[in-house]
Amino acid sequence: MQFGPETHVPVSHRAAGVVILNQTGDILLVRENGVPGQRQKAGLWHIPSGTVEDGENPQDTAVREAWEEAGVRVRLLKFLAAYLGRFPDGVPVLRHAWLAQALPGSTFHPTFQYEVTEVRFVPQSDFLALYGAGQIRMHHTRLFYEDALREWERLKAGP
């Protein structure tokens, strides 16, 4: 059976980011400043992530966004997932994320300070409280964190 054009979901917006965990499984989050045109994001938390630019692959976007938003140079360890979602206006967006490791020399301070006000590791209990309070910008952030924790546990367990 051939799947026809009616099964295609066009996606013009793509985003990519990284999940960075410390030794205790805390997640690195950035807090939005809410730049002009995006004031609704002000004060909300998410993983370092952003738009895949024209001609850029998602892996490069994830690495770039980690540096721009969190001052972190990273090594991508494992692709976690891609989730299809919608912006508030209904436009579909495909979000990709990788489990990543911070490299030596990372500052954990936003390079683009006009975009991000704070960078910090958040324990899982605090993450869940922020999520419950509506302070995590996207449900996908929670899904990516859950994916990363499962992978992190698998990596700790060894072969």
N, C-alpha and C positions, 0 to 999 in steps of 0.2 A: 504494500500500500504506500503510495506516495503522499507525503504531507504537503499540502498546497499552501499558497500564500496566506490563506486565512489563519494559519498557525503561527505566522511570523509576528513578533512583537517588536516594532521599531524602537530603538533606544538611541537617542542622540546625545545623552549626557552620561558620562562615565566618571567615576571617582575611584581613588585608591588611597590606601593608608596602611599603617603598621600598628600592630599590637606589641608593645614592649612590656615584659613582666620582669619584676625584680626577683630576688632569691626566694621571697615568701609568697609570690604569686600576685603581688599588688600590680595594678595596671597603671601605665603612664597615660595621663589625660592632659589635655590642654583646655583652657577656658577662653571662650570667644570674647572678643572686645565688641563685636557688632559694628563692622565697617559700614560706611554709607551704602544704602541699598540693601543691607542685611542686618538691620538693627534688631530684628526679631531673634537673632542668634546671641545677643549680648548676655553674658553671664552663664551660658550653657557650656557643658563639658562634652568632649568627644575624644576619640583617638586622633593622633596626628594624621590628617588626611585632607584630600582636596581634589579638584577637578583634573582629569586627564586632559592635557592640552593637545591641540592638533599636532599630529606627527609624533606624539610621545606614547610610549607603551606604559601600561599600568605599573609595572615594577619600578620604572624610573620615576613615575609620579610619587609612588609610596616613599622612595628614598628622598626625593626632593622635599616633599611635604614634611617629613620627619625633621629635616634640617631647618626649613623655613618656620615651622610652627613651634618646634620644641628645642632647637639647637642641638639636635642629636644626629650624629653620623651613625648609620646602621648597616648591618649585614642582614639580608633577608634569609631566614632560616627555613621557612616552610610556608607555602601557600595555604591559607586557611579556607577561604570560601569567596564566592561572589554571590551577592544577594541583589535581586531586582526589587526596587522600591519605587516610591513616587515622592516628588517634591510636594509641598502643600498645595501648589497649583495643579497637581495631577500629572505633571510631566514625569515620565519614567526615567529612572536613573539606575545604572548598574554599578554597584559598589564592590570593589575587590579589597581584600586585606591579607597581609602576611604577618606571621609571627616573625619578629625581628629582634636582633641583639644590638644593644647600644655599643658603639666602639669607643675605645679610649679617646679622650679629648672632647667628648660631648659635654656641652655646657648645661643642658637641661634648663635653658633660658630661651625664650622665643627670639628668633632672628628677626622676624617680622612683628615687632612689638605693636604696631598699629592694628594688627589682626588678632593677636593672642595676648591676654593679660597675665596668664599664669600657667605654669607647667608643674605638675607634681604627680608622684606615685600615690595611688588611692587604694587602700585595702578593700577586699571584696565586700565586706560589710558596709563600708562607706559608699562604695559604688552602688550597692543595692538600695541604700537609703537615698542617694542622689537620684537614682532611677525612679524610685517610688514617689519622690517629690517632684518629678518632671524636670529635673535639672540635667539629665543626659539628653543631648540633642536628638539622637536618633535611636530607635529600637535596634537598628543594625549594630550599633556600638555594643549593646548587650549581647547580641548573637555572636559577634566577633570575639568578645571577651570569653564567652562560654566555649567557643571553638578553641581559642588559645589555651585556656586552662586544661582542656582535654588533651591537647597536643603536648603541653608542658608536662603533664603527669606522665604521658606515654614516654617522653624523652627522658624524664627522671628515672623511670623504671628500667630503661636500657633495653638492649636487644632481646 
